[in-house]
Amino acid sequence: MMTNQQQTDQTTRFLVRPEGRIGYDVAGSGPLVVLVPGMGDLRSSYRFLAPALVAAGYRVAGTDLRGHGDSDTSFTSYGDVDTAGDVAALIDELGGPAVIVGNSMGAGAAVLVAADHPELVSGLVLVGPWVRNGAGGAVQRALFRVVMARPWAAAAWKSYLPKLYAGARPDDFERYREQLVANLRRPGYARAFSRTTRTDHAPAEARLRELTQPTMIIMGLLDPDFDDPAAEANWIGETVHGAVVMVADAGHYPQSQQPEQTAEAVVRFLQSLPANA
């Protein structure tokens, strides 16, 4: 999914799960870092961060969600809990423990892995994290699911993405957006995406206070998914006793909107962990 200049190893590997395969790639050597994207996104969301982590001396695995990218659409369930199971299986496959970097719903999944399998997780970086349901409640979530329903999912997601990229956009934004839309237009992928929009973040919220791993929260100051991004980031930080980094001129995807600042924060966090984490 990444360009030759942005990824050291482009070979897609597959993790076999009971109902299908999960696509992922691995580059570099050293302590393991697993990158988990959010709903409607691809592992190439980390196309700028992954090379920086490899250069800093880490083994970096980027994974696609179920029904996204190179993963299969044969699964019967999607969401935070299912993604957490896939991520835990991937860490076990690659040999953990790992630091999990999770964006959006990928952050909710990361929380669940850390709570359910603390031996597999040495740290968490939660980026634009959805770790509890929004204040808008069930009605707002239902409306979003209708908008992102299968018949018009690709067009709706294409139209919605610029809002999520409030602030600076990467130079390849238009090309990357077309890649996301093309993925949704493949047979079965719009259906998987629509089913992923039904995910419930309540299980992640219920486990937040159980976390014992070092945690960093990275939030774009302009993240449109939250009424008050700074307040949300600080609430999460206080709940998990984690550090908070607010990224100026960035929306929901600091890892691609402000890659240098985000990479600097993540590397600093990784280097603060025990050497063999």
Secondary structure by P-SEA (a helix, b strand, c coil): ccccccccccbbbbbbcccbbbbbbbbbbcbbbbbbbccccccccaaaaaaaaaaaccbbbbbbcccccccccccccccaaaaaaaaaaaaaaaccccbbbbccaaaaaaaaaaaaccccccbbbbcccccccccccaaaaaaaaaaaccccaaaaaaaacccccccccccaaaaaaaaaaaaaaccaaaaaaaaaaaccaaaaaaaccccccbbbbbbbccccccccaaaaaaaaaaaacbbbbbbcccccccccccaaaaaaaaaaaaaaccccc
